[in-house]
Amino acid sequence: MPSTFPPDFEQFNRPHCVVPATEDFLYRLYEMLFSEPGLSLRTRQRTFETAADCPDSWRVVCVSHDALVQIVQTASAKGLRRAHPTSRSERAGHLFERDRPLNRSELLPYFFKHDTVALVTAAENTQEGVAHWSKLYKVPPGIFTSGSFSIHARRIDLEWAKTILR
């Protein structure tokens, strides 16, 4: 599958890498999910994503200009979204809607490459695709790490956002 990442996102991406024992477990699970008849794509997707969940899941690697403006203006990340350049359902299709399973060396690099996100406004996240996102800025490690599904802007995040917009 060709990458649908915008060029800026691709250059900022920092995929998670798992330890060998976790890699073994995830690959065995993938093979089971792949070969089990009667499972829907959604069930396969959700089961695999849940098993792969970790503190680095949905890592914010870049932030849109519009999201930065909102953070600085409101001193909050409330209402911002973690956005996947390639949809999670598209990623699941690549993993499971094929004649043969991905091999071990392909599976996790592909999965985690497509598990990172951009922090964008709700308006930027409501449309399909990424061409309408405002300019992306690299997010360094340690910034925008709090929260799970939603993001909480800590003082360090707010200060960083202000320096980018200066």
N, C-alpha and C positions, 0 to 999 in steps of 0.2 A: 504494500500500500504506500503510495507516495505521501510524503509528509504534507500536512495541511497547516503546518506552523508558519506564522509570519516570520520573515527573516530575523527580526529582532528577538522574537521568542526563542527561536532555534539557537541563537548565539548565547542567550542567557541561561538556557536550560541546564539544570544540575540534577540529573536523575538520581534517585536513591539506589544504592547497591546493598544487597542483603548478604549476610554471612552464609557460608556453604550449607550449614544445617537447615537454614530457612529456605534456601534455594532448593535443596532436595525435597523438602516437604511441599513447597509450592508446585514444583514440577510434577510430583506424584499426584497431587490434588488436581492439577490441570489435566493430566492424562485420564484420571477417573471421570472428571466432568466432561471431557471431550468425548469419551467413549460410552457414557451412560445414555442409553436410548430414552427418549421421552422427556428429557429435560428441556425446558424453554431456554432461549438465549438469555432472557432476563434472569432466570434462576442461575444459570451458569455464571453470568456476569456478577451478580450480587454475591454469590458464594465465593467466587475467586477474589473479588475485591475485599470482602470481609476478612478472608484469610490473610490477605496481603496488607491489611491495615496496620499502620505503625505511626509513630510520631512524625515521620517524614512524609506521610501520605498527603497529597494535595499541597505539596510544598510551593509556596509563592516564590517564583523566580523573577517576576517582573510585575510592574504596576503601570497602569495607563495614566496618561497626563490628567485626564478628567477625574480619575479616582484620587490622584494626589491633590488636585485642587479641592475636591470635596473634603478630604482629610484635613487639609490646612484650614479651610473655612469653618469647619464644624468641630475641629479638634476631636474627631471621632471617625471610626471606620464603619459606623452603623449604616446598613443598607448597601454596602459594597459586596461584591460577589467574587468567589473564586471561580474562574472561568477556564475550562479546558479548551485549548485550540482545536483538538480533535475530540469530538464528543465521546463520552464513555460508552455509549451504545455502538458507535463506529469502531472503537477499540475492541469491544467484545466481539463484534462481527469478524474482525480480523483474526482474533484468537480462536473462535469456535466455528465460524461458518466457512469451512474448508474441508477438503477431502481427507487431509492428513494433519495431525497435530503439528504445531511448530516444534522444532527440535529444542533441546535444552538450552543451547547457546543463543537462540533467538527469543525465547519466551520472555524472560524477565527484563532483558535490556529494552525490548519493545514496550512491555507493560509499563515499566517505571519511567521510560522516556515520555510516555503519554499520560503519566499520573501527575505531572507538575502543572501548575496553573499560573495564570495572570490574575492580578487583583484589578477588577474593573468596576465601573458603576453598574447599577441595575439596568439602566437604559442600554449600555453597551452589551450586556449579557442577554438581553431579551431577543436579539436578532440572531439568526443562524449565521455561522461563519465568523470571521475575524477581521475582514477588510474594513469594517466600520469602527474598529477600536481606535482610540486616539493613540498618539505616540507612546511607545513602551519604554520604560526605564528599568535598568537592571536593579534588582533588590539583592543587597548583600546578605550573606548568611547572618542570622540573628535578628533580622528585621521581619516584622509581620509573621511571627511564629506563634502567637497566642490564639487560643480559640480552636475550634474543630471545624465545623461546617462554616461558621461565620468567623470573621476576623475582629479582633479587639485591638485598637490602636493604643499601645502603651506610650509612655512619655518618650522613650527612645525612638519609637516609630514616628511619632509626631515631629520630633526634632530632625530626624533624617528627612522626612517629607519636606519640611521647610527649607532645608539646605538644597534640595533638588530644584525647588521652584524659584530660588533666588536668582 
